[in-house]
Amino acid sequence: MIKKTYKIPMHSRKNILILLSALIYLSYFLGFFFNENSIGSGGYQGDISWILENFKIFQNNSLKDAINHKDFFGNRTPLLYLINVILNPFVNNYEYYRYSIFIFSLIGPIIFYLCLEKKFKNIQKEILFFISSIILLSPYYRTTAYWGMEINYAIITMLISCYYLIIINFNNPISDIKKIILLIFFSSITIYFDQKFIFLPILIYGKIIFFTQNIKVKLITTITYFILSIPYLYLIIIWEGVVPTRTQVHNPNTITNLNRLGNLYFYHLGYASTIIGFYLFPLLFFKEKNIFQLISDFVSKKSTYFILLIPVIYIIYMFNFIDYKFYTVDEYWVGLGVVHKLSLFLFENLKFQEIFTYLMFFLSWIVIFLFIEIKLRDLLVLLFFFFLSLFNWPLMQEHFDLVITLSALLLFKTKLKITYNNSVFIFLYSVVFLVIANIYYIKIL
């Protein structure tokens, strides 16, 4: 006797997706109402305290004096402060300012939906809308929206850049020259909102230079990118680094100028792999091949042994040359991502924490390569984030949140399929992460 499996009817699936999407938006509004702080740096005493001081600096001083002001603090350029001081009428009232950024952040999932609709043309709109709304389950995106912090500006301009990147006809770029200029503009602005997004204009510039034949388009691209980079080059010169002078002084461990290049944090590479792997894992179920085929293909390739040798050598290096207790207990009080926090939750014994962490380094490396299947462009994007981890201290999960997921869905060459089942899976994955993040920070704050 053949056992029949029950399959949810198509109309019921649509209704379920609409309901779940509505619940995501409802949770977003409820989170604001209840002052959710799911990353720890929100709240009235969080990062917003120095952000509001920056607003006052740019309101009360000339642009030149504000940029050079001894109290100007932060890891980003003055652009978001200028935009808010000039365009946001609520900048002098913090509660109203919170409302404005909360509403502004709703642009993110809308643009994400437009990107998905253009890239995955044959997928039902209800599924794409559902996937796009999952942005609002990110603890980092939510907390930034609720407390008026800095992260969401770059996410939104990245999404706008992705939209133009998807719709432009690069086989006949001269016909889309206006769209190309907008693409260059928004990808450049993204860096001004968050320097780690520099991979985006580099990726776009490479695509235009190497994959279009039109000399005029290449020349326009090069000149426009150079012109848009001049203000930031000026900031680097006067700050003698990539962030304001006060930030360099108060964050001496972060490598923000050439004098600190000798302090690269090689032990961050493993933690970077766990954070990247954390965001790529649910997307393994979006691959055209199922998970068993992916593993079978991975194991059967001769290159697999070389790929696996890399994390093995790295873990041996960590065991022999890195004092785990010194870096994770004595010197680190925050950061290192979800796997580090999970190790603290699971084990009291430091040696067990270390073994678990290194095991996750290895497994995360496998997840990464199962996903990208050694697609060169995808590998280069991820290598950028590994490279970035060498400079940042402390290494925070927020450095990777959403940008890895968005890149995988919108920028990577890896072929993906979006279905009802895998969209519900990533929804549940995101909900669990959000709930755990809230519980964790409620307990420690």
C-alpha positions in Angstrom: 0.0 0.0 0.0 1.4 3.4 -1.1 1.3 6.0 1.6 0.0 9.3 0.2 1.6 12.6 1.4 -0.6 15.6 2.1 0.2 18.6 0.0 -1.2 22.1 1.0 -3.4 23.4 -1.8 -2.1 26.4 -3.8 -4.8 28.8 -2.6 -4.1 27.8 1.0 -0.4 28.4 0.5 -1.1 31.9 -0.7 -3.3 32.6 2.3 -0.6 31.3 4.7 2.1 33.4 3.1 -0.1 36.5 3.2 -0.9 35.8 6.9 2.8 35.3 7.8 3.8 38.4 5.9 1.2 40.4 7.9 2.5 38.9 11.1 6.0 40.0 10.2 4.9 43.6 9.7 2.8 43.4 12.9 5.8 42.2 14.8 7.8 45.1 13.4 5.3 47.7 14.7 4.9 45.9 18.0 8.7 45.9 18.4 8.7 49.7 18.1 5.8 50.0 20.5 7.6 47.9 23.2 11.0 49.5 22.6 12.6 46.3 21.4 16.4 46.2 21.8 17.5 42.9 20.2 21.2 43.8 19.6 22.1 45.4 22.9 23.2 48.8 21.4 19.7 50.2 21.2 17.8 52.0 24.0 17.9 55.5 25.3 21.4 55.0 26.7 22.8 53.1 23.7 24.5 54.3 20.5 21.9 57.0 19.9 23.5 59.0 22.7 26.5 59.9 20.6 24.5 60.0 17.4 22.4 62.8 18.8 25.6 64.6 19.9 26.8 64.4 16.3 23.5 66.0 15.1 24.2 68.9 17.4 27.7 69.3 16.1 26.5 69.5 12.5 23.7 71.9 13.4 25.9 74.3 15.4 29.0 74.3 13.2 30.0 74.9 9.6 30.5 71.7 7.6 34.3 72.0 7.7 34.3 72.6 11.5 31.9 69.8 12.1 34.0 67.3 10.2 37.1 68.3 12.1 35.2 68.7 15.5 37.0 67.0 18.4 33.8 65.4 19.6 32.6 64.0 16.2 32.4 60.3 16.8 31.3 57.3 14.8 32.4 54.7 12.2 30.8 56.3 9.2 31.1 59.5 7.2 29.0 62.7 8.0 26.5 62.0 5.1 23.7 60.6 7.2 24.0 63.5 9.7 23.9 66.1 6.8 20.9 64.5 5.3 19.0 64.5 8.5 20.0 68.0 9.6 19.0 69.3 6.2 15.9 67.2 5.3 14.5 65.7 8.5 12.3 68.2 10.3 12.2 65.9 13.4 15.9 65.9 14.1 15.5 68.1 17.2 12.9 65.9 18.8 14.2 62.4 19.5 10.9 60.6 19.8 9.7 62.1 16.5 13.1 61.3 15.0 12.6 57.7 16.0 9.3 57.6 14.3 10.8 59.1 11.1 13.5 56.4 10.9 11.1 53.7 11.8 8.9 54.7 8.9 11.8 55.3 6.5 13.1 51.8 7.2 9.9 50.3 5.7 11.4 51.3 2.3 13.9 48.4 2.6 11.5 45.5 2.2 9.7 47.4 -0.6 12.8 47.8 -2.7 13.9 44.2 -1.8 10.6 43.0 -3.2 11.1 45.0 -6.5 14.6 43.4 -6.8 13.2 39.9 -6.3 10.4 40.5 -8.7 12.8 41.5 -11.4 15.3 38.7 -10.8 12.8 35.8 -10.1 10.2 36.6 -12.7 8.4 33.3 -12.7 7.9 33.1 -8.9 4.6 33.9 -7.3 4.4 37.4 -6.0 3.0 36.3 -2.7 6.2 34.2 -2.1 8.5 37.1 -3.2 6.6 39.6 -0.9 7.0 37.1 1.9 10.7 36.7 1.3 11.1 40.5 1.1 9.4 41.1 4.4 11.9 38.8 6.2 14.2 41.8 6.3 12.0 43.1 9.1 12.9 40.0 11.2 16.6 41.0 11.4 17.5 42.1 14.9 19.9 44.6 13.5 17.6 46.2 11.0 14.7 46.3 13.6 16.8 47.9 16.4 18.3 50.4 14.0 14.9 51.4 12.8 13.5 51.6 16.3 16.3 53.7 17.8 17.3 55.8 14.8 20.8 54.3 14.4 23.0 54.1 11.4 22.9 50.6 9.7 19.7 50.8 7.6 20.8 53.7 5.3 23.4 51.5 3.6 21.1 48.5 3.4 18.6 50.6 1.5 21.0 52.1 -0.9 22.5 48.7 -1.5 19.1 47.4 -2.4 18.6 50.3 -4.8 21.9 49.5 -6.4 20.9 45.9 -6.7 17.7 46.9 -8.4 19.5 48.9 -11.1 22.1 46.2 -11.5 19.4 43.6 -12.2 17.4 45.7 -14.7 20.2 47.2 -16.7 20.9 45.7 -20.1 24.7 45.3 -20.0 24.7 43.9 -23.6 23.7 47.3 -24.8 24.7 49.6 -21.9 24.6 52.9 -23.9 20.8 52.5 -24.1 20.7 52.4 -20.3 23.3 55.1 -19.6 21.0 57.0 -17.2 20.3 53.9 -15.2 24.1 53.1 -15.1 24.8 56.6 -13.7 22.1 56.1 -11.0 23.7 52.7 -10.3 27.1 54.3 -9.9 25.6 57.0 -7.7 23.7 54.8 -5.3 26.6 52.2 -5.0 29.0 55.1 -4.2 26.6 56.6 -1.6 26.4 53.2 0.1 30.1 53.5 1.1 29.4 56.9 2.6 26.7 55.3 4.8 28.9 52.3 5.7 32.5 51.7 4.5 32.3 47.9 4.5 30.0 48.1 1.5 33.0 49.1 -0.7 32.7 45.6 -2.2 29.5 46.7 -4.0 31.0 49.5 -6.2 34.1 47.4 -6.8 31.8 44.6 -8.1 29.8 46.9 -10.2 32.8 48.7 -11.6 34.4 45.3 -12.6 31.2 44.2 -14.3 31.0 47.4 -16.4 34.7 47.5 -17.2 35.2 43.8 -18.1 31.8 42.8 -19.4 30.8 45.7 -21.6 32.4 46.6 -24.9 31.4 50.2 -25.1 34.4 52.5 -24.5 32.2 55.5 -23.8 30.3 53.7 -21.0 33.6 52.5 -19.5 35.0 56.1 -19.5 31.8 57.6 -18.0 31.8 54.9 -15.3 35.5 55.5 -14.4 35.1 59.3 -14.3 31.8 59.2 -12.3 33.2 56.8 -9.7 36.3 58.9 -9.3 34.3 62.2 -8.8 32.1 60.6 -6.3 35.1 59.2 -4.3 36.7 62.7 -3.9 34.8 63.7 -0.8 35.7 60.5 1.0 39.4 60.7 -0.1 39.3 64.2 1.4 38.0 62.9 4.7 40.7 60.2 4.8 43.3 62.8 4.4 42.1 65.2 7.1 41.2 62.4 9.5 44.4 60.5 8.7 42.2 57.4 8.6 38.9 56.0 7.4 36.9 57.2 10.5 36.8 60.4 12.5 39.8 61.2 14.7 37.9 60.7 18.0 36.8 57.3 16.9 40.4 56.3 16.2 41.4 57.4 19.7 38.6 55.7 21.5 38.8 52.5 19.5 42.6 51.9 19.4 42.3 48.2 18.6 40.4 48.7 15.3 42.7 49.1 12.4 41.5 52.4 10.9 44.8 53.9 9.7 48.1 52.7 8.2 50.0 52.9 11.5 48.0 49.9 12.9 48.4 47.4 10.0 50.7 45.3 12.1 47.8 44.3 14.4 45.8 42.2 12.0 43.4 39.9 13.9 43.9 36.5 12.2 41.8 34.7 14.8 38.8 36.6 13.5 38.9 34.6 10.3 37.3 31.6 11.9 34.6 33.6 13.6 33.9 35.4 10.3 33.3 31.9 8.7 30.8 31.0 11.4 28.8 34.2 10.9 28.9 33.9 7.1 27.9 30.3 7.4 25.1 31.2 9.8 23.5 33.3 7.1 24.2 31.0 4.2 22.9 27.8 5.9 19.2 28.4 5.3 19.9 29.5 1.7 21.4 26.0 1.0 17.7 25.0 0.7 17.3 27.6 -2.1 19.8 25.8 -4.3 18.6 24.1 -7.4 20.2 20.9 -6.2 18.9 19.4 -3.0 21.2 19.3 0.1 22.1 15.6 -0.5 23.2 16.2 -4.1 25.3 19.2 -3.0 27.1 17.1 -0.4 27.6 14.2 -2.8 29.0 16.5 -5.5 31.2 18.2 -2.9 32.7 15.0 -1.6 33.3 13.6 -5.1 35.4 16.5 -6.2 39.2 16.2 -5.9 39.4 19.9 -5.0 37.3 19.2 -1.9 40.4 17.8 -0.1 42.3 21.0 -0.7 39.3 23.1 0.4 39.0 21.2 3.6 42.7 21.4 4.2 42.5 25.2 4.6 40.3 25.2 7.8 42.3 22.2 9.2 45.5 24.1 8.9 43.9 27.2 10.4 42.5 25.3 13.4 45.9 23.7 14.0 47.3 27.3 13.9 44.7 28.4 16.4 45.4 25.5 18.8 49.1 26.2 18.8 49.5 29.9 18.5 46.3 31.5 19.8 45.5 31.8 23.6 41.8 31.1 23.4 41.2 32.3 27.0 43.1 35.5 26.4 41.2 36.5 23.3 37.7 35.3 24.3 37.6 36.0 28.0 40.4 38.4 29.1 40.3 40.8 26.1 36.9 40.3 24.6 33.7 41.3 26.4 31.4 41.7 23.3 31.1 40.4 19.8 32.4 37.3 17.9 29.0 36.3 16.7 26.3 33.8 17.4 28.5 30.7 17.6 30.7 32.2 20.3 27.6 33.1 22.4 26.2 29.6 21.8 29.5 28.1 23.1 29.1 30.1 26.3 25.6 28.9 26.7 26.3 25.2 26.0 29.5 24.8 28.0 31.0 26.2 31.2 34.3 24.4 30.6 36.6 26.7 28.6 38.3 23.7 26.8 34.9 22.4 25.6 34.0 25.9 24.4 37.2 26.0 22.4 36.7 22.5 20.8 33.0 23.4 20.0 34.1 26.7 18.4 36.8 25.1 16.2 34.4 22.4 15.1 32.0 25.1 14.0 34.8 26.8 12.1 35.2 23.6 10.1 31.5 23.0 9.5 30.9 26.7 8.6 33.6 26.4 6.0 31.8 23.4 4.5 28.5 25.3 4.4 30.1 28.3 2.6 31.6 26.1 -0.1 28.4 24.0 -0.5 26.6 27.2 -1.2 29.0 29.0 -3.6 30.3 25.9 -5.3 33.5 27.8 -6.0 31.8 30.5 -8.2 34.6 33.1 -8.6 32.5 36.2 -8.1 30.7 34.8 -5.1 34.0 33.7 -3.6 35.6 37.1 -4.1 32.7 38.8 -2.3 33.0 36.5 0.7 36.7 36.8 0.7 36.2 40.5 1.1 34.3 39.9 4.4 37.1 37.6 5.6 39.6 40.3 4.8 37.4 42.9 6.6 37.4 40.8 9.7 41.2 41.1 10.0 40.7 44.9 10.6 37.7 45.1 12.9 37.8 44.9 16.6 35.5 43.8 18.2 34.2 41.6 15.4 30.4 42.0 15.5 27.7 40.0 13.9 26.1 43.3 12.7 29.1 43.6 10.3 27.6 40.7 8.3 23.8 40.8 9.0 21.6 41.2 6.0 24.4 42.1 3.7 25.4 38.4 3.3 21.8 37.3 2.8 21.0 40.1 0.3 24.3 39.5 -1.6 23.5 35.7 -1.9 20.0 36.3 -3.2 20.6 39.3 -5.4 24.3 39.4 -6.4 25.8 36.0 -6.4 26.1 33.9 -9.5 25.0 30.8 -7.7 21.6 29.7 -9.1 18.7 29.7 -6.6 15.1 28.7 -6.7 12.5 30.2 -4.4 9.6 27.9 -3.3 6.9 27.9 -0.6 8.8 25.4 1.5 12.2 27.1 1.6 10.7 30.5 2.1 8.8 29.2 5.2 12.0 27.6 6.4 14.1 30.8 6.2 11.1 32.6 8.0 11.2 30.1 10.9 15.0 30.3 11.0 14.8 34.1 11.2 12.1 34.1 13.8 14.1 31.7 16.1 17.2 33.9 15.8 15.2 37.1 16.6 13.5 35.5 19.6 16.8 34.2 21.0 18.5 37.6 20.4 15.7 39.3 22.4 15.9 36.8 25.2 19.7 37.1 25.3 19.8 40.9 25.6 16.8 41.1 28.0 18.9 38.9 30.4 22.2 40.8 30.1 20.9 44.4 30.0 
